[in-house]
Amino acid sequence: MKVAICFIGTGKYLNFLPNYYENIQEYFLPNNEKTFLVFTDGEGDFPEDVKVYKQEHLDWPYVTLKRFEIIQKAKEEIAKNDWFVFIDADALVVDTITEEEFFDTTKSFFGVHHPCHFLQMPPHNQYPGAFETNPLSVAHITEDDDLSVYYQGCLWGGKVPNILEMIDELEQRVNIDLKNNVIAVWHDESHLNKFFIENKEHLNVLGSEYAYPEVFTEYCEFEPKIVHLAKNNSKYHV
C-alpha cells in the first residue's frame, strides 16, 4: 500500500520535522511506501520522499482551523496513494506500529480517542465536555448524537478517495461557519468530531496510546505508541 503522511509545520514547527520524519521511517507502517506531504513557510534540504508545499503562517486559530483548506494543495498527490494519515507536527512515533494494528480495511476513516476524554479529565468528565454546542456552528452536537468518544485532531485519516471527500466536506463546513462569523470552540477538531459522529459506522477508533500526552504521563496507565510532545520539557529533546 501507498501512504501519504501529512505534516503542517509553519514557523518554528518546522523544527519538529527531522525527528518526526526519522521516527516514522523507523517505526510507522514499516512495509508501506510512504510519501511525506510537508506544508511550511520554511526552507531546508528535504529527502526525495518529501513533497513540499509553500504555506504561509496563519494567525491563531486559522493555522489550525484552515487545516482542511491547506491540505487541499496536495490533493493530486494524495490521490496517488491508498491511505492518507495526518499526524500533528509535535507528535512523535515512539514504538513500532504495523499496518495490521493501525488500519482496518473495512472502514473508510480512522480517528484517535482523545486521551483526556479517555481519562475523564475536565472538561470531559461532564456534559457537554469539549463538544461544540453553539447551534450557529455546523459542528454543533445534538441530543441524538453519540458522544461516547471525543476524537483528538492530532491524528486522523482514511482511505483514498474517501478521505479526499471528507476533507472537501470539512473545508466547506468551516467556510460556512466563517461566513456566519462563527468559529467552532475547538476549531478543526470540533468539525472533525461532528463528522466522525455522523459517520461512526465507517470509522476505526484508535486507542489513546496513539495520542499519548507527555504532559500527563503520570495519569496514563497505557504505553505510548505516538507521543504528543511536551513542548518545553520533552524527554525526547526535539
C-alpha positions, 0 to 999 in steps of 0.5 A: 500500500501507498501512504501519504503522511501529512505534516503542517509545520509553519514557523518554528514547527518546522523544527519538529520535522527531522525527528518526526520524519526519522521516527516514522521511517523507523517505526510507522507502517514499516512495509508501506511506501510512504510519501511525506506531504510537508506544508511550511513557510520554511526552507531546508534540504528535504529527502526525495520522499518529501513533497513540499508545499509553500504555506504561509503562517496563519494567525491563531486559530486559522493555522489550525482551523484552515487545516482542511483548506491547506491540505487541499494543495496536495490533493493530486498527490494524495490521490496517488496513494491508498491511505492518507494519515495526518499526524500533528507536527509535535507528535512523535512515533515512539514504538513500532506500529504495523499496518495490521494494528493501525488500519482496518480495511473495512472502514473508510476513516480512522480517528484517535480517542482523545486521551483526556476524554479517555481519562475523564479529565475536565472538561470531559468528565461532564456534559457537554465536555469539549463538544461544540454546542453553539447551534450557529456552528455546523459542528454543533452536537445534538441530543441524538448524537453519540458522544461516547468518544471525543476524537483528538485532531492530532491524528486522523485519516482514511482511505483514498478517495474517501478521505479526499471527500471528507476533507472537501466536506470539512473545508466547506463546513468551516467556510460556512461557519466563517461566513456566519462569523462563527468559529467552532470552540475547538476549531478543526477538531470540533468539525472533525468530531461532528463528522466522525459522529455522523459517520461512526459506522465507517470509522476505526477508533484508535486507542489513546496510546496513539495520542499519548500526552507527555504532559500527563504521563503520570495519569496514563496507565497505557504505553505510548505508541505516538507521543504528543510532545511536551513542548518545553520539557520533552524527554525526547529533546526535539 
